[in-house]
Structure formats: structure tokens, C-alpha cells
Amino acid sequence: MSEMVDRDDSQQLVERVEQAREPGGRLTIIGQGSKHFMGCEPQGESLDTTDHCGVIEYEPGDLVLTARSGTPLVQIEQLLAQQGQCLGFEPPRFALNGSAAGTLGGAIASGLSGPRRPWAGAARDFVLGMTMVNGEAQRLHFGGQLIKNVAGFDLPRLMAGSMGTFGLILDISIRVLPVRPAAVTLQHVLPASEALAKMIEWQRQPLPLSGLVYGQGVLSVRLSGTAEGVLSAREIIGGDELNDAASWWDGLRDQTGTWFAEPGAVWRISCAAAA
């Protein structure tokens, strides 16, 4: 496990925002730079959040973690794995220099989620509380660290996907999930029309789905849950088991798979769930 650095750089960040209030002042919030390709062309001086890092509080029994915005996702996931837990929304860790990258603040600010989103929820659904700095250099705190304590306007969710336009995220409290005890990925070689029909059919059933994807003529289905539940669902779905499935889903999540090596733009389109 990589070393977890604990550093509170919040005061310096607030001061930078205060300085940027001068006429013509502009800031571009940046963590590890793994999502620089998203949004509009950056303008203004870089405001680096990577020195504001570390886990502030983690209660495995409450399934809640509070960390600073510059904390690397990889370190958070390693910490959670020690307790048999995970980030349920599977935030992409776009690679930099061949290694998985990204920070917690960047994951929430971008609002990106992974293959588990339709069943576990999006990034914004896991945010419980947040401390941020607005354009007036004021610290604001919303939400809480426990689900039962979260009240009032759900402003932390508004920050998810805002790309830093509403303010600078300092600290975030998120809900985490237990890792399911059993998982398997099954594949079928099907034409697109049949694959789509299967995907709709399976989503209408009480199956422990955690991933569905069709590409290059292959329909891949990930099942996650209890051993009994996964075994029962496997008998219904059938197909061939995918070896090294965890790495395959990581490639899809982080956009490093063979699909993403092809030229052209990648579109993300949100659609309604199967009726």
C-alpha cells in the first residue's frame, strides 16, 4: 500500500481564492490532472489541491469516510479494501504515465461513475457532507458525516458534476459499501438487437447485477452478491465465465480497454432505466 500523507492545506487554498477576487482574477482547480480533457478550456492560474490530502475520519462500522479533496483515489481504495469495503460508484481513475490517477475531489467535481452506477447509484448519491470555499473566499459546510444527520438543502449533491464552477471542494464525507462476497462475469456472443433485449429482460428480474456492457459483438454481465444469489443468477443467465474479470472491468471503468484505443470521441449518455 502506498503511504498515506496527511496534510491540511486549506488555509493556503482559501488565501489563493481570496487573492483571485481581485479584478481579472481567475483560477483553474486541478488535482492530479487526470480529467483535463473534460469541460471547457481551462483559464486562469492553476490552483493545485494535491497538497490538501489525507483521510480525516474513517468509521468502517458506519460505512462513512471523510477525506480531503486532494487525497488520491488509489490510496482511499487501498484503505477501504483492508476493511472489506469499497467506493460503490466506482469512480474512473484515468491513467497518468501508465498508473491509475485521480483524487477524491476530482471524482466528485466531475461526477463520473463506473459500471456499477445503475444499481449502486451515482457519485452524488454517496456524498453525505462537504466543506467548500465559494467565490467570496468563504468556507461553507453542508450535510453531515452520518446519513441520519444529513438535513436541509442537499447542496453537496449539487457540487457533484459541477466541475468546480460553484466553488472549491475542501473536504468530503462519503458513504462506502461492503465488498460483495461473490462475483462472476459471464459473456455471450450475440448480435446487438438480441443483446439489448437480454439486457432489458435481466434488468426486470431480481438479479444481483453490477455491470452490463455490450461491445465488439460480446455481451458481458457482472453479478455481485452472496454466493447463493450469484450461483442462482448464473444458472438463469448462462454464458461463458470471463477469466481475470476484475482487470477487465477496471479497463472499462478507467477507459484503458481495447475499445478506447480506437480513434474517435467517446460519448457518455444518461438514459432512463429499463421499464
N, C-alpha and C positions, 0 to 999 in steps of 0.2 A: 504494500500500500504506500502511495506517495505521501510525503509528510504534509500534514495539515497545518497551514500557517494561520495564526490568529492575530489579525491586525485591524484596529479601528481607525480608519482614515476619514471618518465622517466630517470632522471639523474642517479639514482641508478642502473637502468637496463642497461644503456649504460656502466656504470663503470664495472658491472659484466661481460658484453661481452668483454670489454677491457682486464680484468684480465684473461679471458678464452683464450685469444690469445697466452698465454704462451704455450710452448711445452707440449703436452699431455692434454691441457685444453679442456674440453667438458661440454656442458650444455644441459639439458633437459628442454624445455619450458613447464610450467604447469600452468593451471589456477585453476579451481575447481576439476580437475582430473576426470571429467565425461567421458572422452574418452580415458582413459588409456589403454583400451583393443585394440585400433586401432594401426596399424603400427607395426614397429619393436620394439624389446625390448629396453626400454629407457636406455641410457648410459650417464654417467656424472652427475654432480651436478644439482640439481633442481633449475630452475630459475622461481620463483613464480611471476606471473603477477597480482595477485588479489589485491595488494595494489595500482596498477595503474588503477584507476577506476573513473567513473563519466561521465556524459554527458557534452561535451564541448559546443555543439551548437545544437539547435533543432528548425527548422523553419517549423511548420506544413503546412503553405501555400505553401512552396516549396517542401514539401514531402521529406525532407532531414534531416538526423540526423547524428551528428558526436560524437563519444564516444571513450573512452579509451578502450584498449583491455581487461582489467580485469573486465569490467562492467558486472554484472550478466544479463543474458538474461531475467530473470523474471522481473527485475526492468525496463528494457527497454520496455518490452511488456506492463507493467502496465502504464508507462508514455505515450506510444503511444495510449493505449486504452482510456485514458482521452480525446484525440483529435479525437477519432473515426478512428484511424489508426492502422496498424499492420506491422509486418515483413512478406512480401509477400512470401518469400521462406520457411516459417515455419520451422526454424531450430530445430532439436531434442533437447530436454532438458532432457538428460538421468538422471534418479533419483539417488541421493545420500542420503542415510539414509531416504528414503521414500519421499524426497522432490525434485521437479524439480531443475535441476542444469545446469551448463554450462555458459560460458562467450561469449561475442561478438567475442573476438579474437579467441577463440576455435572454434566457429561456422564457422568463415571464414577460419581459418587454416585447418580445417577438410574438408571443402567444402560440408558438409552434408546439404541436403534439405529435406523437408517434402512432404506430399501427393500432395500439390499444384504445385510442380515443373513443370510438363509437360505443364501447362497452364500459370503460372505466371513467370517461369524462375528459374534457379538455383541460389545458393548463389552468385556465381561470377558475375551474371548478375545484381546484386543490388549494387555492390561495385563501388563507384564513385572515391574515393581517399583514400590515405593511407600514413601514416608515419611509417617507419620501421627502424630497425637497422640491418646492414649487418654484415658479419663475421669480418669486419675490424673495427667494433665499430663506423661506420659512420651512421649518421642519413640521411635517404633519404626520399624524399616526391614525390609521384606520384599522378597524377589525380587532381581532384578538389572537390568542395563541391556543384557544380551545374552541371547538365547534359551538359549544353551549354558550360561550361568552361573546360570540360574534353577533353584533346587533347594529341597528341603524342602516344608513345607506351603504350598499355593497360597493364602495368605491375601489377597494383593492382589485376587484374583478375588472373594473374599467381600465385599470392600468395594464392588464394583460392584453398584449397585442397593440399597445399604443405607440410602440417604438420610441419611447422617451419623450413624446410630444407634450405630455401632461406634467412631466417632472422627472426628477432623478430618483430612482429607487435606491434606498439605503439598505434596509433590512426587510426580510420576507419570512413570514411564518406559513408553512405549507403542511398539508395533510399528506402522509405517506401511507403505503399499503403493504400488507404482508405478501411475501412471495408465495405464489401458489405451489402446493407440494408436488403437483404433477403437471407436465406439459408435453405435448406432442404436436408435430406439424405433419399434415397429410397433404398429398398432392394428387391432382387429377389432370390428365391431358384432355382438354376439351376445347371446342370452338367457342368464340366469345358469347354467342347467344345462349348456349347451354350453361356456360359458366355463370352468366348473370342470373339465369333462372335458379340455379343451385344456390347462389349467394342469397337471393331473396327468400327462398324456401327455408334455408337453415336459420336465417335471422328471425323467422317467425316461430321457431321452435325454442324451447328452454334448454339450449345447448351452452356449454361453457366456452363460448367463442372469445378469443382475444386477438384475432388477426385474420383478415380476409383480403387476399390480393390476387389479381389476375394479370398476367403479363407473359409475353412470349409463348402464348398457347398453353400455359400451365396455370391452374387454379390452386392456390396454396391456402390451407386452412390451419390456423393455430388454435389449439384447445388448451385451456389452463384451468385447473381446479383441483378437486380431490381426485385421488387415484381412481375411485369408483366412478365418479362422474365423467372423467376423461375416457375411461375404458368404455363406458356405456355409449358416449357420444361417438367414439371412434367406430363402434360397430354400426352406427347409423350412417356416418359419413363415408367410411371406407377410404380407399386410395392407398398410395404408397407412402411410407414414412420417409421424411427428409432427414438425412444424417447431418449432424452439425447445424441443427436448426437455429440455435441461438446466434451463431455468427451470421447466418443468412438474414435473420430479422434485423440484426444490428446494421447490416449493409443497407437494408431498406430504410430503416429509421434514420441513418446518418447519410443517406444518399451516396453511398460508395459502391453499390452493387453494379452489375454489368449494365442494367437499364440506364443508369445515369452517365455512363461513358459515351452514350450515343449523342451526336450533335443535336442542337435544338434546345428550346426553352422547356422548363418543367413547370407545369401549371398545378396549383393547388385549388381545388374547387370543393366547397362545402355543399353537400346535398342532404336532403331530408332522409331520415332512416326509412328502411323498407316498411311499407304499410301492411 
